[in-house]
Every structure is written in structure tokens, then in C-alpha cells.
Amino acid sequence: MAGVIQQSIFDALSATFDPSYLVVTNESHQHNVPPGSESHFKVVVVSDSFVDQRLIQRHQRVNRALATQLNGQIHALSMHTYSQNEWIQKGEAAPLSPNCLGGGRTVDAAK
């Protein structure tokens, strides 16, 4: 069941990009936040409106589309933006999210 923020992200991206594929995943449970939080999200947006756009342009467009949501309680947003052809070339799969390092903790390279 989608939360309120997750649904508002989905609705805003749907309206802005008319995507052929869209997934909004609440990854908050993978982080050190209270149960039921909506603070960490991953979006996969496949839209031909991204054709001939650099990655930074795509991310700027997503940020503009989600300005209201990003001005609230969202702490992190992972974006994967593809044209339909790029999505097919990627095997219709987005990269997995990395494990959370716990906010402020660093990886000890000596281990």
C-alpha cells in the first residue's frame, strides 16, 4: 500500500512525463528511521520525453516536477531516468540501491 508522499510522487511524475514505465519505491525501511516513514525514495521513470537529454537535464526536470514533495520530509531521492530505447538496452532493469551506511558513518577501508 502506497503512503501519501509515495502516491504524490507517483502522481506528479505520471502527470509530467507520461511515462511508459514508472516505479516509486519507498526505501525508508532500509534506513535508520521510524517504522512507516516516507523519507527515502527511489524512482524509475521511462519516458521518451528524455530522448536527447543529458542526465543532469533529466534530473533537473524530475526535481522541478517534485518541488513540492522535495520541500517537505523527503531526505533522499534516487533517480533512474531512461528513454524507452535506453530502458530496453538496460534489460528493463534499474540498478539496485546500495546498503545504507547509517548516516554519518563511513566505511573503514582498512577492514
A tleap script that builds the chain and sets N, CA, C and O, in Angstrom:
source leaprc.protein.ff14SB
mol = sequence {
  NMET ALA GLY VAL ILE GLN GLN SER ILE PHE
  ASP ALA LEU SER ALA THR PHE ASP PRO SER
  TYR LEU VAL VAL THR ASN GLU SER HIE GLN
  HIE ASN VAL PRO PRO GLY SER GLU SER HIE
  PHE LYS VAL VAL VAL VAL SER ASP SER PHE
  VAL ASP GLN ARG LEU ILE GLN ARG HIE GLN
  ARG VAL ASN ARG ALA LEU ALA THR GLN LEU
  ASN GLY GLN ILE HIE ALA LEU SER MET HIE
  THR TYR SER GLN ASN GLU TRP ILE GLN LYS
  GLY GLU ALA ALA PRO LEU SER PRO ASN CYS
  LEU GLY GLY GLY ARG THR VAL ASP ALA ALA
  CLYS
}
set mol.1.N position { 0.848 -1.180 0.000 }
set mol.1.CA position { 0.000 0.000 0.000 }
set mol.1.C position { 0.895 1.246 0.000 }
set mol.1.O position { 1.784 1.376 0.842 }
set mol.2.N position { 0.664 2.127 -0.917 }
set mol.2.CA position { 1.466 3.344 -1.027 }
set mol.2.C position { 1.058 4.356 0.028 }
set mol.2.O position { -0.120 4.527 0.342 }
set mol.3.N position { 2.079 5.026 0.568 }
set mol.3.CA position { 1.822 6.098 1.507 }
set mol.3.C position { 1.443 7.365 0.763 }
set mol.3.O position { 1.473 7.410 -0.467 }
set mol.4.N position { 1.092 8.375 1.506 }
set mol.4.CA position { 0.640 9.645 0.929 }
set mol.4.C position { 1.741 10.301 0.092 }
set mol.4.O position { 1.484 10.741 -1.029 }
set mol.5.N position { 2.954 10.367 0.622 }
set mol.5.CA position { 4.049 11.006 -0.111 }
set mol.5.C position { 4.418 10.176 -1.331 }
set mol.5.O position { 4.624 10.725 -2.413 }
set mol.6.N position { 4.503 8.860 -1.167 }
set mol.6.CA position { 4.821 7.980 -2.290 }
set mol.6.C position { 3.803 8.154 -3.414 }
set mol.6.O position { 4.179 8.232 -4.584 }
set mol.7.N position { 2.531 8.214 -3.070 }
set mol.7.CA position { 1.490 8.387 -4.087 }
set mol.7.C position { 1.585 9.751 -4.755 }
set mol.7.O position { 1.360 9.868 -5.960 }
set mol.8.N position { 1.915 10.787 -3.981 }
set mol.8.CA position { 2.024 12.123 -4.578 }
set mol.8.C position { 3.213 12.198 -5.533 }
set mol.8.O position { 3.150 12.905 -6.539 }
set mol.9.N position { 4.293 11.481 -5.234 }
set mol.9.CA position { 5.437 11.415 -6.147 }
set mol.9.C position { 5.001 10.719 -7.439 }
set mol.9.O position { 5.278 11.206 -8.535 }
set mol.10.N position { 4.324 9.588 -7.304 }
set mol.10.CA position { 3.846 8.848 -8.466 }
set mol.10.C position { 2.940 9.722 -9.338 }
set mol.10.O position { 3.101 9.771 -10.558 }
set mol.11.N position { 2.003 10.400 -8.713 }
set mol.11.CA position { 1.056 11.230 -9.459 }
set mol.11.C position { 1.750 12.373 -10.185 }
set mol.11.O position { 1.430 12.660 -11.339 }
set mol.12.N position { 2.699 13.027 -9.519 }
set mol.12.CA position { 3.401 14.162 -10.134 }
set mol.12.C position { 4.247 13.707 -11.317 }
set mol.12.O position { 4.263 14.365 -12.357 }
set mol.13.N position { 4.948 12.588 -11.166 }
set mol.13.CA position { 5.790 12.094 -12.265 }
set mol.13.C position { 4.929 11.590 -13.426 }
set mol.13.O position { 5.289 11.778 -14.588 }
set mol.14.N position { 3.815 10.962 -13.124 }
set mol.14.CA position { 2.896 10.495 -14.171 }
set mol.14.C position { 2.376 11.664 -14.993 }
set mol.14.O position { 2.346 11.607 -16.222 }
set mol.15.N position { 1.969 12.714 -14.310 }
set mol.15.CA position { 1.402 13.878 -14.991 }
set mol.15.C position { 2.453 14.623 -15.818 }
set mol.15.O position { 2.144 15.147 -16.888 }
set mol.16.N position { 3.677 14.669 -15.329 }
set mol.16.CA position { 4.726 15.445 -16.002 }
set mol.16.C position { 5.343 14.714 -17.177 }
set mol.16.O position { 5.608 15.328 -18.211 }
set mol.17.N position { 5.578 13.417 -17.044 }
set mol.17.CA position { 6.377 12.703 -18.046 }
set mol.17.C position { 5.596 11.714 -18.908 }
set mol.17.O position { 6.149 11.192 -19.876 }
set mol.18.N position { 4.342 11.441 -18.594 }
set mol.18.CA position { 3.569 10.445 -19.337 }
set mol.18.C position { 4.434 9.207 -19.585 }
set mol.18.O position { 4.630 8.809 -20.733 }
set mol.19.N position { 4.952 8.596 -18.515 }
set mol.19.CA position { 5.921 7.513 -18.661 }
set mol.19.C position { 5.314 6.222 -19.191 }
set mol.19.O position { 4.143 5.924 -18.957 }
set mol.20.N position { 6.135 5.465 -19.908 }
set mol.20.CA position { 5.727 4.129 -20.327 }
set mol.20.C position { 5.967 3.141 -19.191 }
set mol.20.O position { 5.386 2.056 -19.168 }
set mol.21.N position { 6.829 3.524 -18.248 }
set mol.21.CA position { 7.100 2.707 -17.066 }
set mol.21.C position { 7.458 3.654 -15.932 }
set mol.21.O position { 8.255 4.575 -16.116 }
set mol.22.N position { 6.878 3.434 -14.769 }
set mol.22.CA position { 7.149 4.270 -13.609 }
set mol.22.C position { 7.002 3.436 -12.350 }
set mol.22.O position { 5.978 2.791 -12.127 }
set mol.23.N position { 8.047 3.462 -11.532 }
set mol.23.CA position { 8.001 2.812 -10.223 }
set mol.23.C position { 8.532 3.799 -9.197 }
set mol.23.O position { 9.588 4.402 -9.388 }
set mol.24.N position { 7.798 3.956 -8.121 }
set mol.24.CA position { 8.228 4.777 -6.993 }
set mol.24.C position { 8.302 3.836 -5.795 }
set mol.24.O position { 7.291 3.296 -5.346 }
set mol.25.N position { 9.515 3.650 -5.290 }
set mol.25.CA position { 9.740 2.722 -4.187 }
set mol.25.C position { 10.120 3.490 -2.931 }
set mol.25.O position { 11.046 4.302 -2.946 }
set mol.26.N position { 9.409 3.232 -1.856 }
set mol.26.CA position { 9.750 3.801 -0.559 }
set mol.26.C position { 10.818 2.906 0.056 }
set mol.26.O position { 10.534 1.777 0.455 }
set mol.27.N position { 12.044 3.412 0.130 }
set mol.27.CA position { 13.159 2.647 0.680 }
set mol.27.C position { 13.492 3.072 2.116 }
set mol.27.O position { 14.566 2.752 2.625 }
set mol.28.N position { 12.595 3.771 2.749 }
set mol.28.CA position { 12.836 4.287 4.093 }
set mol.28.C position { 13.149 3.172 5.090 }
set mol.28.O position { 13.964 3.357 5.994 }
set mol.29.N position { 12.510 2.026 4.928 }
set mol.29.CA position { 12.716 0.912 5.861 }
set mol.29.C position { 14.165 0.420 5.865 }
set mol.29.O position { 14.575 -0.277 6.793 }
set mol.30.N position { 14.942 0.773 4.842 }
set mol.30.CA position { 16.342 0.366 4.753 }
set mol.30.C position { 17.266 1.331 5.504 }
set mol.30.O position { 18.486 1.168 5.486 }
set mol.31.N position { 16.690 2.318 6.149 }
set mol.31.CA position { 17.461 3.368 6.807 }
set mol.31.C position { 17.068 3.475 8.273 }
set mol.31.O position { 16.095 2.857 8.707 }
set mol.32.N position { 17.804 4.239 9.014 }
set mol.32.CA position { 17.578 4.394 10.442 }
set mol.32.C position { 16.506 5.454 10.692 }
set mol.32.O position { 16.794 6.565 11.138 }
set mol.33.N position { 15.268 5.079 10.393 }
set mol.33.CA position { 14.123 5.977 10.572 }
set mol.33.C position { 12.998 5.198 11.249 }
set mol.33.O position { 13.008 3.967 11.235 }
set mol.34.N position { 12.032 5.894 11.839 }
set mol.34.CA position { 10.920 5.189 12.482 }
set mol.34.C position { 10.104 4.368 11.479 }
set mol.34.O position { 10.010 4.740 10.309 }
set mol.35.N position { 9.521 3.267 11.922 }
set mol.35.CA position { 8.656 2.463 11.046 }
set mol.35.C position { 7.551 3.322 10.426 }
set mol.35.O position { 6.988 4.197 11.083 }
set mol.36.N position { 7.254 3.063 9.171 }
set mol.36.CA position { 6.206 3.794 8.471 }
set mol.36.C position { 6.661 5.118 7.876 }
set mol.36.O position { 5.849 5.855 7.317 }
set mol.37.N position { 7.942 5.426 7.987 }
set mol.37.CA position { 8.461 6.694 7.451 }
set mol.37.C position { 8.382 6.733 5.935 }
set mol.37.O position { 8.417 5.702 5.263 }
set mol.38.N position { 8.276 7.935 5.423 }
set mol.38.CA position { 8.333 8.179 3.978 }
set mol.38.C position { 9.385 9.263 3.770 }
set mol.38.O position { 9.058 10.437 3.591 }
set mol.39.N position { 10.638 8.859 3.796 }
set mol.39.CA position { 11.728 9.834 3.714 }
set mol.39.C position { 12.774 9.510 2.661 }
set mol.39.O position { 13.514 10.400 2.242 }
set mol.40.N position { 12.856 8.260 2.224 }
set mol.40.CA position { 13.859 7.822 1.256 }
set mol.40.C position { 13.137 7.107 0.107 }
set mol.40.O position { 12.441 6.113 0.316 }
set mol.41.N position { 13.318 7.638 -1.115 }
set mol.41.CA position { 12.605 7.068 -2.261 }
set mol.41.C position { 13.536 6.805 -3.427 }
set mol.41.O position { 14.563 7.462 -3.596 }
set mol.42.N position { 13.149 5.831 -4.218 }
set mol.42.CA position { 13.824 5.526 -5.484 }
set mol.42.C position { 12.752 5.595 -6.564 }
set mol.42.O position { 11.684 4.997 -6.434 }
set mol.43.N position { 13.053 6.338 -7.641 }
set mol.43.CA position { 12.124 6.400 -8.767 }
set mol.43.C position { 12.813 5.889 -10.027 }
set mol.43.O position { 13.986 6.166 -10.277 }
set mol.44.N position { 12.060 5.148 -10.798 }
set mol.44.CA position { 12.487 4.715 -12.128 }
set mol.44.C position { 11.449 5.265 -13.084 }
set mol.44.O position { 10.275 4.900 -13.027 }
set mol.45.N position { 11.898 6.154 -13.968 }
set mol.45.CA position { 10.993 6.812 -14.905 }
set mol.45.C position { 11.478 6.526 -16.318 }
set mol.45.O position { 12.608 6.859 -16.674 }
set mol.46.N position { 10.623 5.909 -17.116 }
set mol.46.CA position { 10.931 5.639 -18.525 }
set mol.46.C position { 9.975 6.472 -19.356 }
set mol.46.O position { 8.760 6.275 -19.322 }
set mol.47.N position { 10.547 7.407 -20.103 }
set mol.47.CA position { 9.723 8.321 -20.900 }
set mol.47.C position { 10.513 8.794 -22.108 }
set mol.47.O position { 11.695 9.121 -22.004 }
set mol.48.N position { 9.857 8.826 -23.232 }
set mol.48.CA position { 10.539 9.342 -24.419 }
set mol.48.C position { 10.726 10.849 -24.361 }
set mol.48.O position { 11.356 11.419 -25.252 }
set mol.49.N position { 10.201 11.504 -23.344 }
set mol.49.CA position { 10.491 12.930 -23.181 }
set mol.49.C position { 11.944 13.140 -22.759 }
set mol.49.O position { 12.420 14.275 -22.741 }
set mol.50.N position { 12.662 12.054 -22.417 }
set mol.50.CA position { 14.073 12.145 -22.044 }
set mol.50.C position { 15.023 11.977 -23.235 }
set mol.50.O position { 16.236 12.130 -23.088 }
set mol.51.N position { 14.480 11.666 -24.404 }
set mol.51.CA position { 15.334 11.482 -25.581 }
set mol.51.C position { 16.140 12.755 -25.827 }
set mol.51.O position { 15.607 13.864 -25.775 }
set mol.52.N position { 17.426 12.575 -26.094 }
set mol.52.CA position { 18.356 13.675 -26.401 }
set mol.52.C position { 18.578 14.624 -25.233 }
set mol.52.O position { 18.976 15.771 -25.440 }
set mol.53.N position { 18.329 14.167 -24.012 }
set mol.53.CA position { 18.620 14.996 -22.831 }
set mol.53.C position { 19.736 14.351 -22.025 }
set mol.53.O position { 19.777 13.133 -21.851 }
set mol.54.N position { 20.646 15.198 -21.534 }
set mol.54.CA position { 21.704 14.721 -20.656 }
set mol.54.C position { 21.094 14.331 -19.309 }
set mol.54.O position { 19.986 14.744 -18.967 }
set mol.55.N position { 21.837 13.533 -18.563 }
set mol.55.CA position { 21.355 13.065 -17.263 }
set mol.55.C position { 21.014 14.225 -16.343 }
set mol.55.O position { 19.988 14.188 -15.664 }
set mol.56.N position { 21.849 15.250 -16.306 }
set mol.56.CA position { 21.594 16.396 -15.426 }
set mol.56.C position { 20.284 17.096 -15.796 }
set mol.56.O position { 19.554 17.549 -14.915 }
set mol.57.N position { 19.985 17.185 -17.085 }
set mol.57.CA position { 18.732 17.801 -17.520 }
set mol.57.C position { 17.534 16.965 -17.064 }
set mol.57.O position { 16.512 17.506 -16.642 }
set mol.58.N position { 17.672 15.662 -17.155 }
set mol.58.CA position { 16.588 14.767 -16.724 }
set mol.58.C position { 16.338 14.924 -15.225 }
set mol.58.O position { 15.196 15.021 -14.776 }
set mol.59.N position { 17.426 14.947 -14.467 }
set mol.59.CA position { 17.286 15.057 -13.012 }
set mol.59.C position { 16.725 16.422 -12.606 }
set mol.59.O position { 15.948 16.525 -11.656 }
set mol.60.N position { 17.120 17.450 -13.322 }
set mol.60.CA position { 16.553 18.776 -13.044 }
set mol.60.C position { 15.054 18.781 -13.300 }
set mol.60.O position { 14.296 19.384 -12.540 }
set mol.61.N position { 14.626 18.119 -14.353 }
set mol.61.CA position { 13.195 18.052 -14.658 }
set mol.61.C position { 12.432 17.282 -13.580 }
set mol.61.O position { 11.337 17.684 -13.185 }
set mol.62.N position { 13.006 16.182 -13.107 }
set mol.62.CA position { 12.371 15.420 -12.033 }
set mol.62.C position { 12.302 16.277 -10.772 }
set mol.62.O position { 11.272 16.317 -10.100 }
set mol.63.N position { 13.398 16.962 -10.454 }
set mol.63.CA position { 13.396 17.836 -9.269 }
set mol.63.C position { 12.323 18.915 -9.367 }
set mol.63.O position { 11.655 19.217 -8.378 }
set mol.64.N position { 12.155 19.495 -10.549 }
set mol.64.CA position { 11.104 20.514 -10.724 }
set mol.64.C position { 9.715 19.900 -10.552 }
set mol.64.O position { 8.838 20.489 -9.919 }
set mol.65.N position { 9.528 18.717 -11.120 }
set mol.65.CA position { 8.223 18.049 -11.026 }
set mol.65.C position { 7.874 17.705 -9.577 }
set mol.65.O position { 6.701 17.639 -9.210 }
set mol.66.N position { 8.905 17.486 -8.758 }
set mol.66.CA position { 8.692 17.080 -7.367 }
set mol.66.C position { 9.060 18.178 -6.371 }
set mol.66.O position { 9.341 17.891 -5.208 }
set mol.67.N position { 9.060 19.423 -6.817 }
set mol.67.CA position { 9.470 20.540 -5.957 }
set mol.67.C position { 8.682 20.570 -4.648 }
set mol.67.O position { 9.262 20.786 -3.584 }
set mol.68.N position { 7.397 20.361 -4.715 }
set mol.68.CA position { 6.567 20.386 -3.507 }
set mol.68.C position { 6.959 19.259 -2.558 }
set mol.68.O position { 7.130 19.484 -1.360 }
set mol.69.N position { 7.099 18.063 -3.084 }
set mol.69.CA position { 7.444 16.912 -2.249 }
set mol.69.C position { 8.853 17.055 -1.670 }
set mol.69.O position { 9.087 16.712 -0.511 }
set mol.70.N position { 9.783 17.558 -2.469 }
set mol.70.CA position { 11.169 17.694 -2.004 }
set mol.70.C position { 11.326 18.803 -0.976 }
set mol.70.O position { 12.323 18.847 -0.255 }
set mol.71.N position { 10.358 19.689 -0.905 }
set mol.71.CA position { 10.390 20.777 0.068 }
set mol.71.C position { 9.834 20.328 1.423 }
set mol.71.O position { 9.709 21.132 2.346 }
set mol.72.N position { 9.506 19.050 1.531 }
set mol.72.CA position { 8.916 18.534 2.759 }
set mol.72.C position { 9.855 17.606 3.493 }
set mol.72.O position { 10.992 17.962 3.799 }
set mol.73.N position { 9.369 16.417 3.769 }
set mol.73.CA position { 10.089 15.483 4.630 }
set mol.73.C position { 10.968 14.492 3.876 }
set mol.73.O position { 11.539 13.596 4.498 }
set mol.74.N position { 11.093 14.622 2.573 }
set mol.74.CA position { 11.937 13.689 1.824 }
set mol.74.C position { 13.399 13.997 2.121 }
set mol.74.O position { 13.863 15.125 1.951 }
set mol.75.N position { 14.105 12.978 2.563 }
set mol.75.CA position { 15.518 13.113 2.891 }
set mol.75.C position { 16.398 12.725 1.702 }
set mol.75.O position { 17.454 13.319 1.484 }
set mol.76.N position { 15.956 11.721 0.935 }
set mol.76.CA position { 16.778 11.229 -0.174 }
set mol.76.C position { 15.887 10.765 -1.316 }
set mol.76.O position { 14.827 10.177 -1.105 }
set mol.77.N position { 16.347 11.046 -2.534 }
set mol.77.CA position { 15.636 10.623 -3.737 }
set mol.77.C position { 16.652 10.098 -4.738 }
set mol.77.O position { 17.510 10.841 -5.215 }
set mol.78.N position { 16.550 8.822 -5.048 }
set mol.78.CA position { 17.390 8.193 -6.067 }
set mol.78.C position { 16.600 8.191 -7.367 }
set mol.78.O position { 15.457 7.735 -7.406 }
set mol.79.N position { 17.216 8.708 -8.438 }
set mol.79.CA position { 16.516 8.827 -9.720 }
set mol.79.C position { 17.202 7.993 -10.795 }
set mol.79.O position { 18.422 8.036 -10.959 }
set mol.80.N position { 16.395 7.244 -11.513 }
set mol.80.CA position { 16.863 6.489 -12.674 }
set mol.80.C position { 15.928 6.859 -13.814 }
set mol.80.O position { 14.756 6.482 -13.818 }
set mol.81.N position { 16.456 7.597 -14.776 }
set mol.81.CA position { 15.634 8.156 -15.857 }
set mol.81.C position { 16.132 7.632 -17.194 }
set mol.81.O position { 17.320 7.731 -17.502 }
set mol.82.N position { 15.227 7.079 -17.984 }
set mol.82.CA position { 15.588 6.455 -19.245 }
set mol.82.C position { 14.575 6.800 -20.334 }
set mol.82.O position { 13.398 7.026 -20.057 }
set mol.83.N position { 15.053 6.836 -21.569 }
set mol.83.CA position { 14.135 6.814 -22.710 }
set mol.83.C position { 13.716 5.351 -22.890 }
set mol.83.O position { 14.316 4.457 -22.293 }
set mol.84.N position { 12.706 5.110 -23.697 }
set mol.84.CA position { 12.245 3.736 -23.916 }
set mol.84.C position { 13.368 2.868 -24.487 }
set mol.84.O position { 13.547 1.734 -24.045 }
set mol.85.N position { 14.127 3.380 -25.460 }
set mol.85.CA position { 15.223 2.602 -26.053 }
set mol.85.C position { 16.319 2.303 -25.035 }
set mol.85.O position { 16.853 1.194 -25.009 }
set mol.86.N position { 16.659 3.282 -24.197 }
set mol.86.CA position { 17.674 3.061 -23.159 }
set mol.86.C position { 17.207 1.994 -22.176 }
set mol.86.O position { 17.993 1.145 -21.754 }
set mol.87.N position { 15.941 2.038 -21.819 }
set mol.87.CA position { 15.366 1.073 -20.887 }
set mol.87.C position { 15.471 -0.338 -21.444 }
set mol.87.O position { 15.836 -1.269 -20.725 }
set mol.88.N position { 15.155 -0.495 -22.706 }
set mol.88.CA position { 15.260 -1.804 -23.354 }
set mol.88.C position { 16.712 -2.267 -23.374 }
set mol.88.O position { 16.997 -3.435 -23.107 }
set mol.89.N position { 17.641 -1.345 -23.692 }
set mol.89.CA position { 19.068 -1.693 -23.708 }
set mol.89.C position { 19.572 -2.097 -22.327 }
set mol.89.O position { 20.504 -2.894 -22.223 }
set mol.90.N position { 18.980 -1.567 -21.279 }
set mol.90.CA position { 19.353 -1.905 -19.898 }
set mol.90.C position { 18.705 -3.213 -19.437 }
set mol.90.O position { 18.874 -3.622 -18.288 }
set mol.91.N position { 17.978 -3.856 -20.321 }
set mol.91.CA position { 17.297 -5.090 -19.944 }
set mol.91.C position { 16.075 -4.844 -19.083 }
set mol.91.O position { 15.623 -5.725 -18.352 }
set mol.92.N position { 15.540 -3.617 -19.179 }
set mol.92.CA position { 14.352 -3.211 -18.428 }
set mol.92.C position { 14.540 -3.444 -16.924 }
set mol.92.O position { 13.662 -3.962 -16.234 }
set mol.93.N position { 15.723 -3.037 -16.446 }
set mol.93.CA position { 16.034 -3.172 -15.021 }
set mol.93.C position { 16.879 -1.998 -14.564 }
set mol.93.O position { 17.828 -1.600 -15.239 }
set mol.94.N position { 16.527 -1.451 -13.416 }
set mol.94.CA position { 17.297 -0.359 -12.815 }
set mol.94.C position { 18.303 -0.958 -11.837 }
set mol.94.O position { 18.111 -2.073 -11.352 }
set mol.95.N position { 19.374 -0.222 -11.547 }
set mol.95.CA position { 20.349 -0.724 -10.573 }
set mol.95.C position { 19.735 -0.872 -9.184 }
set mol.95.O position { 18.807 -0.151 -8.817 }
set mol.96.N position { 20.265 -1.807 -8.435 }
set mol.96.CA position { 19.832 -1.985 -7.053 }
set mol.96.C position { 20.369 -0.843 -6.208 }
set mol.96.O position { 21.422 -0.281 -6.509 }
set mol.97.N position { 19.657 -0.509 -5.169 }
set mol.97.CA position { 20.109 0.541 -4.256 }
set mol.97.C position { 21.192 -0.015 -3.339 }
set mol.97.O position { 21.127 -1.172 -2.924 }
set mol.98.N position { 22.192 0.814 -3.025 }
set mol.98.CA position { 23.234 0.352 -2.099 }
set mol.98.C position { 22.696 0.264 -0.678 }
set mol.98.O position { 21.670 0.861 -0.350 }
set mol.99.N position { 23.398 -0.486 0.153 }
set mol.99.CA position { 23.024 -0.565 1.559 }
set mol.99.C position { 23.253 0.780 2.231 }
set mol.99.O position { 24.182 1.507 1.879 }
set mol.100.N position { 22.421 1.099 3.179 }
set mol.100.CA position { 22.560 2.329 3.948 }
set mol.100.C position { 23.777 2.220 4.857 }
set mol.100.O position { 24.005 1.186 5.486 }
set mol.101.N position { 24.562 3.302 4.921 }
set mol.101.CA position { 25.724 3.335 5.801 }
set mol.101.C position { 25.402 3.954 7.150 }
set mol.101.O position { 26.294 4.107 7.985 }
set mol.102.N position { 24.158 4.308 7.378 }
set mol.102.CA position { 23.747 4.772 8.688 }
set mol.102.C position { 23.860 6.253 8.908 }
set mol.102.O position { 23.826 6.692 10.057 }
set mol.103.N position { 23.993 7.049 7.870 }
set mol.103.CA position { 24.018 8.500 8.020 }
set mol.103.C position { 25.146 8.991 8.900 }
set mol.103.O position { 24.999 9.030 10.122 }
set mol.104.N position { 26.242 9.358 8.325 }
set mol.104.CA position { 27.359 9.900 9.084 }
set mol.104.C position { 28.450 8.885 9.341 }
set mol.104.O position { 29.596 9.259 9.594 }
set mol.105.N position { 28.117 7.615 9.282 }
set mol.105.CA position { 29.145 6.592 9.442 }
set mol.105.C position { 29.880 6.435 8.130 }
set mol.105.O position { 29.299 6.630 7.063 }
set mol.106.N position { 31.118 6.093 8.196 }
set mol.106.CA position { 31.913 5.895 6.989 }
set mol.106.C position { 32.378 4.450 6.923 }
set mol.106.O position { 32.429 3.751 7.935 }
set mol.107.N position { 32.711 4.022 5.736 }
set mol.107.CA position { 33.234 2.673 5.536 }
set mol.107.C position { 34.715 2.702 5.888 }
set mol.107.O position { 35.453 3.572 5.426 }
set mol.108.N position { 35.143 1.752 6.704 }
set mol.108.CA position { 36.551 1.650 7.086 }
set mol.108.C position { 37.280 0.872 6.009 }
set mol.108.O position { 37.092 -0.337 5.875 }
set mol.109.N position { 38.115 1.564 5.238 }
set mol.109.CA position { 38.838 0.950 4.131 }
set mol.109.C position { 39.868 -0.061 4.614 }
set mol.109.O position { 40.313 -0.898 3.829 }
set mol.110.N position { 40.256 -0.007 5.874 }
set mol.110.CA position { 41.273 -0.902 6.393 }
set mol.110.C position { 40.717 -2.304 6.677 }
set mol.110.O position { 41.486 -3.255 6.820 }
set mol.111.N position { 39.410 -2.435 6.759 }
set mol.111.CA position { 38.814 -3.744 7.073 }
set mol.111.C position { 38.858 -4.666 5.900 }
set mol.111.O position { 38.400 -5.805 5.992 }
savepdb mol mol.pdb
quit
